[in-house]
Amino acid sequence: MPDHDPQTRLRAGRLTYLSEADKQAIYEAALDIIASIGMRVHHEGARELLRDAGCTVTDTDLVCIPRELVGQARTTAPHMIEVYERRA
């Protein structure tokens, strides 16, 4: 049964932001998943690059990426990428 209390309806749609601790917890969990369970990488060339960089390919296209490699990639990636309209 829907709640018709106006105060509850206002709170239900309120936007809340994650705390820094929440963001860090999500990031750490993602690193754990990528390192232990892995992620599907469908592009053969990308899998070879990842394998050469120290990742483990555990299935045809399942790649486990070590936490250290993710950290290294983050330090070398640009902070911002400019995106342009294709028709311009």
C-alpha positions in Angstrom: 0.0 0.0 0.0 1.5 3.4 -1.0 2.4 5.8 1.7 0.3 9.0 1.4 2.2 11.0 4.1 3.5 14.1 2.3 6.7 14.1 4.4 7.5 10.5 3.4 6.9 11.2 -0.3 9.4 14.1 -0.2 12.1 12.0 1.5 11.6 9.1 -0.9 12.8 11.2 -3.9 15.6 13.0 -2.2 19.0 12.7 -3.8 21.8 11.7 -1.5 25.5 11.4 -2.2 27.8 8.6 -1.2 30.3 9.4 1.6 34.0 9.1 0.8 34.0 5.9 2.9 31.1 4.4 0.9 32.9 5.3 -2.4 36.1 3.7 -1.1 34.2 0.5 0.0 32.6 0.2 -3.5 36.0 0.7 -5.2 37.7 -1.9 -2.9 34.9 -4.4 -3.6 35.2 -3.8 -7.3 39.0 -4.5 -7.1 38.4 -7.7 -5.2 35.9 -8.9 -7.8 38.1 -8.0 -10.8 41.1 -9.7 -9.2 39.4 -12.9 -7.9 36.4 -13.5 -10.1 37.5 -11.6 -13.2 35.7 -9.9 -16.0 34.8 -10.9 -19.5 37.1 -9.4 -22.2 35.7 -10.3 -25.6 38.5 -8.8 -27.7 41.3 -11.2 -28.3 43.9 -8.5 -28.7 42.9 -6.9 -25.4 43.2 -10.2 -23.7 46.7 -10.7 -25.0 47.7 -7.3 -23.8 46.3 -8.0 -20.4 48.0 -11.4 -20.2 51.3 -9.8 -21.2 50.8 -7.2 -18.4 50.4 -9.9 -15.8 46.7 -10.8 -15.8 45.4 -14.3 -15.7 43.1 -15.6 -18.4 41.1 -18.3 -16.6 38.5 -19.1 -19.3 38.2 -18.4 -23.0 37.5 -14.7 -22.3 37.5 -14.4 -18.4 40.4 -12.2 -17.2 41.5 -11.6 -13.6 43.3 -8.3 -13.2 45.5 -7.8 -10.2 44.8 -4.8 -7.9 48.3 -3.5 -8.5 47.8 -3.4 -12.2 44.6 -1.4 -11.8 46.4 1.0 -9.6 49.2 1.4 -12.1 46.8 2.0 -14.9 45.0 4.7 -12.9 48.2 6.6 -12.4 49.0 6.6 -16.1 45.5 7.3 -17.5 44.6 10.9 -18.3 42.5 12.7 -15.7 40.2 14.1 -18.5 39.4 13.1 -22.0 37.8 15.7 -24.3 34.8 14.4 -26.2 33.7 16.1 -29.4 30.5 16.0 -31.4 31.0 13.6 -34.4 29.3 16.0 -36.8 31.4 19.0 -35.9 
